[in-house]
């Protein structure tokens, strides 16, 4: 075993290894204890899941987690993906390192930090801090390359930017966000989220 997450209903998600030393994510969020992902599961093309981290369980019982992948076409720039269950039967790709970031000034995602999960009456959400690639075609710089994005399971458009470094603070427009925390905390059964940031 390697850590465990529990929701208000007592359902759990955890990482563990099998007798053949494969790592995987297990959960009883939909009733019986089931394997949600395991080493060598194909993510896309020939890219396969290898190791897992930052796993979470939603109020509804579905799981979310990051996975490091390997295989053909995988490099250090695109070897981590963020996945989530939204129908208790299969994993959906939330975001991939190397993906273009929403409102990211032409930048792609360089690194994920600790995700959080939330739920409304009609859908599930994944909230994830991430850092962007700077330089090249991107206009992102080290002063605005970190932010927090929001993925709505029912939205066809994918992720939306919630907040980013150098953005004006809504309540105090004369100030901007400096370093944004690498962790966001949610209220669970609503869309509220909390993060820390230095203000400039």
N, C-alpha and C positions, 0 to 999 in steps of 0.2 A: 504494500500500500504506500501511497505517497500523497497524503493530504485528503481532506474530505470537505465538501460543501453541503449544507443542509438548508432547506427552505422552511417556511412557517408551518407547512403541513407535515414536516418530518421526513420528506423525501430527500434522498442523498444523491450526490454525484461524486465519484472519486476516481483516482488513477491507481492502477495496479498492474502487476506483471503476471503472465501466465507461466505454467510449468516449462514452456518452451522459450521463456525469457522475452516474449513479446510484450510491449507496453500497450496499455489501452485505457479507455474511459468507460466506466460502467455507471449505470443509474437505475433507480427504481421509480423515477418520476412519473412514469405512465402506468405503474402497477408492479409487474414482476421486475426483478433485477435483470437488466439486459446490457449487453455490450453495445456502446454507441460508436466506438471507433477503435481501431487496433493497428499496430505496426503493419505496414505493407498494404493497407487499404489505399486504393487509388483515389487521388484527389482530382486531378485533371490530366488528361493525356497519359504520359508515363510517369508523372510525378506522384510519389506515394508517401503516405504519412509515415513518420519515423518515430519522433518523440512528441510528448504532449506537455502543456503547461497552462497556467492561468485558467483553470476550469471553473465554471460557475453553474449554478442551478437557478432557473427562473421560478417565480411564484407558481406558475402553471406546471412545473415539473420538467420542462425541457432543459437541455444542457447547452452551454457555450464553452468554447475552449480554443486555445491556439495550438497549432501543430507545426513542427519543423519537418520539412519534406526533403526528399532526395529523388534522384532519377534524371532522365534525359531532359536537358534544357534548364535544369535548376542550377542557379548560381547563388552566391552570397547576397545578391540583390533581390532575390525572389524566393527565398527558401523558408518563409514563414507565412502561414495563413491563419485567419480567424474564422472559425466555423460556429454555427449554431443550429440547433433543432428548432423548427417552428411548427411542426405538425406531429411531433412525438414518434416519427418513423424514419426520418432521414436527415442528414446534415446539409445545410445550405451554406454556401460561401458568402461570408459577410464582407471580407476584404482580404487582399493578398499584397504582400510586399511587392513593390514594383507597379502596383495599380496607380492610375492617376487619382489624386485626391480631390474630392469635391471642394470647390473654391480654394484650391491649393496653389494658385498662381502658376499653373502649368507644372507643378511638382508632382512627383510620385511618392508613394509611401516608402520610407526607409526602415522604420522600426515600430512595432507595436509595444504598448505598455499594458498595464493591468486593466482588462475590460470590466465592465459592470453590466448587469442585466436588469430590466424593468418590464412592467406589464401594465396595460390599460384594460378596460373592459372588453376590448375587441382585438387587441394584437399584442405582440411581444416586441421588445426593443433590445438592442445591444448598443452600449455606449462605450467608446474606446478612445483613449488617448493615443496619439501616434506622433512620430517625428518624420519630417519630410526630407527628401533629398534636396540639397542646395547645389547651385552652380549649373552649368550646362544650359539647357533650354528653360530651366526653372528660374523664376524670379524670387523664389524663397531665399531668405538669408538666415544666418544663425540667430538673428533677433526675432524671427517670426516663423520658425520652422516646426514649432510644436503646437498642437491643438487637440481638441476633443471632438470626435465625430459621433454621429447618431444614426443607427440603422433601424429602419422600421420594416418589420417582416411583411407588411401589407403594401409597402410602397415600391412600385416598379422602378423608381428612379435610383434606388440604392441609398448610399449614405449622404447625409447632410452635415455640413460644418456647424458646430454649436458655438465654439469659441476658439480663438487662436491668439498666440502672442502678438503684441503690437496693436491688437484691436481695441477700440475705445470701450471703456466700461459704461454700460447702459445708464447706470444710476449716477455716474460721475464722469461726464463726457470729457472733462479736462484731463483725465487719467487714462492710461492704457495698461493692458496686461503685460507684465514682464514674464518671468519664468513661470510656466504653468505646470502644475503637479503631474506626475506620471501615473496618477491614480484618480479615478472618479468614483464617487459613492452615490448610490441611488436609494430612493425610498422604497424600492421593491415593487409595490403595486400602484405606482404612478410614474409620471415622466419627470419628476423632480430629480435633480442631481446636484452634488456638491463637489467642489474642487478648491484647491488653494492656488494662489498666484501672488507673486510680488507685483505691486502696482508702480507704474512709472509716471 
